Amino acid sequence: MVKTRLRVSMLCVVALSFLALVSTHNTWAQVLYGSVTGTVADQSGAGVPKAHAVLTNRATAVVREADADDSGHYTITDVPPGEYDLRVAASGFKPLTQTNLMVAANTVTNGDARLQVGAMSEQVTVEASVVNLQTEKTDVHTELSEKAILNLPLNQYRNFQTLINLVPGATPGKFQNAIADTPERALSTNINGTNRNNNNTRVDGAADVFVWLPHHAVYIPPAETVQEVNISTNNFDPEQGMTGGAAITVITKSGTNT
């Protein structure tokens, strides 16, 4: 009887460990990546069922695909941040391509498409809207783009954290410890009046927190290697654990085909 209970207990532990591993992977994916969701409709506004959406990364040519449901709605998840072309096609309609569609980490990008009746051989191409209102998520966040990080004034250490001044509710970033304690010269800040120890930084999904000085990040990527920084300061999604002030997600650059 004791052996049976022990065996059942061990199985439960293994099962819970597996679930924890899977859920952790999913939450990391949600923080690191963005997603594209939209509704495919005809010119009258009626949904186009079974439309096919193809998302192509302009730098790497990596392709992600999804099929719309009977209402014309589709979602493409776990999309690495970057610039994309979105092609939507359906039988009896002209394919529509949106170019230069920007996808950011921890953000849902709108991919609505209005198709025109016509032959599949006829192609319609439009430029994606520069202003993309966030309607699918309720968190409050600020995006620091590669362009902003490279072109706006930084401190003498070329630290992207200097731009924390652009985040509503943040105090100016400042040095809190000697260079011997933080050779990366990390900056600390208070968000919305919370303790500076409540901030949580991740670099490409890995925790970047100095255990002995939790208000500091251990590693500060050089500004030239940073693709974007997403800073959530309120209404965090469930995957933003260990955070009370700011959840800071840093995405570094990867290789391209050029």
Backbone hydrogen bonds, N-H to C=O, Kabsch-Sander energy under -0.5 kcal/mol:
donor,donor_aa,acceptor,acceptor_aa,energy
5,R,1,M,-2.3
6,L,2,V,-2.5
7,R,3,K,-2.4
8,V,4,T,-2.4
9,S,5,R,-2.6
10,M,6,L,-2.3
11,L,7,R,-2.2
12,C,8,V,-2.2
13,V,9,S,-2.2
14,V,10,M,-2.4
15,A,11,L,-2.5
16,L,12,C,-2.7
17,S,13,V,-2.3
18,F,14,V,-2.3
19,L,15,A,-2.4
20,A,16,L,-2.4
21,L,17,S,-2.2
22,V,18,F,-2.5
23,S,19,L,-2.8
24,T,20,A,-2.3
25,H,21,L,-2.1
26,N,22,V,-2.2
27,T,23,S,-2.4
28,W,24,T,-2.5
29,A,25,H,-2.2
30,Q,26,N,-2.1
31,V,27,T,-2.0
32,L,28,W,-2.9
33,Y,29,A,-2.4
34,G,79,V,-3.0
35,S,107,T,-1.9
36,V,76,I,-2.5
37,T,109,T,-2.3
38,G,74,Y,-2.0
40,V,72,G,-3.1
41,A,39,T,-0.6
41,A,113,A,-2.8
42,D,46,A,-2.4
45,G,42,D,-1.6
48,V,40,V,-3.0
50,K,68,A,-0.5
50,K,69,D,-1.0
51,A,48,V,-0.9
52,H,89,A,-3.2
53,A,66,A,-3.1
54,V,87,R,-2.9
55,L,64,R,-3.6
56,T,54,V,-0.5
56,T,85,D,-2.8
57,N,62,V,-2.6
58,R,83,E,-2.7
61,A,57,N,-2.3
64,R,55,L,-2.6
66,A,53,A,-2.1
68,A,51,A,-3.3
69,D,73,H,-2.5
72,G,69,D,-1.8
74,Y,38,G,-2.4
76,I,36,V,-3.3
77,T,75,T,-0.5
79,V,34,G,-3.0
82,G,103,V,-2.3
84,Y,101,L,-2.5
85,D,56,T,-2.3
86,L,98,Q,-2.9
87,R,54,V,-2.9
87,R,85,D,-0.6
88,V,86,L,-0.5
88,V,96,L,-3.0
89,A,52,H,-2.3
93,F,90,A,-1.9
94,K,116,Q,-3.2
96,L,88,V,-2.7
97,T,124,V,-2.9
98,Q,86,L,-3.1
99,T,97,T,-0.6
99,T,126,V,-2.5
101,L,84,Y,-3.4
102,M,100,N,-0.6
103,V,82,G,-2.7
106,N,33,Y,-1.9
107,T,104,A,-1.1
109,T,35,S,-3.4
109,T,107,T,-0.6
111,G,37,T,-2.6
113,A,39,T,-2.0
115,L,41,A,-3.1
115,L,113,A,-0.6
118,G,92,G,-1.5
122,E,119,A,-1.5
124,V,95,P,-2.6
126,V,97,T,-2.9
128,A,99,T,-2.5
132,N,130,V,-0.7
133,L,131,V,-0.6
135,T,133,L,-0.9
140,V,234,N,-2.5
141,H,139,D,-0.6
142,T,231,I,-2.2
144,L,142,T,-0.5
144,L,229,V,-3.0
145,S,143,E,-0.7
146,E,227,Q,-0.8
149,I,145,S,-2.4
150,L,146,E,-2.2
151,N,147,K,-2.1
152,L,148,A,-2.4
158,R,155,N,-2.1
160,F,158,R,-0.6
162,T,159,N,-2.0
163,L,160,F,-1.9
164,I,161,Q,-2.0
165,N,162,T,-1.2
166,L,163,L,-2.2
167,V,164,I,-1.7
170,A,167,V,-1.9
171,T,190,N,-2.0
174,K,188,S,-1.8
181,D,178,A,-1.1
182,T,178,A,-1.9
185,R,182,T,-2.6
188,S,174,K,-2.4
192,N,169,G,-2.9
192,N,190,N,-0.5
193,G,169,G,-0.5
194,T,191,I,-2.3
198,N,195,N,-2.0
199,N,196,R,-1.0
200,N,246,A,-2.9
202,R,248,I,-2.9
203,V,206,A,-2.4
204,D,202,R,-0.6
204,D,250,V,-3.0
206,A,203,V,-1.9
208,D,201,T,-2.9
210,F,216,H,-2.4
211,V,209,V,-0.7
216,H,213,L,-2.5
223,A,158,R,-0.8
225,T,222,P,-2.1
226,V,223,A,-1.2
227,Q,251,I,-2.8
228,E,251,I,-1.7
229,V,144,L,-2.1
230,N,249,T,-2.7
231,I,142,T,-2.5
231,I,229,V,-0.5
232,S,230,N,-0.6
232,S,247,A,-2.5
233,T,140,V,-3.2
234,N,140,V,-1.0
240,Q,237,D,-2.0
241,G,239,E,-1.8
244,G,198,N,-2.4
245,G,198,N,-1.8
247,A,232,S,-2.5
248,I,200,N,-3.0
248,I,246,A,-0.7
249,T,230,N,-3.1
249,T,247,A,-0.6
250,V,202,R,-3.1
250,V,248,I,-0.6
251,I,228,E,-2.7
251,I,249,T,-0.5
252,T,250,V,-0.5
253,K,225,T,-2.8
257,N,59,A,-2.8
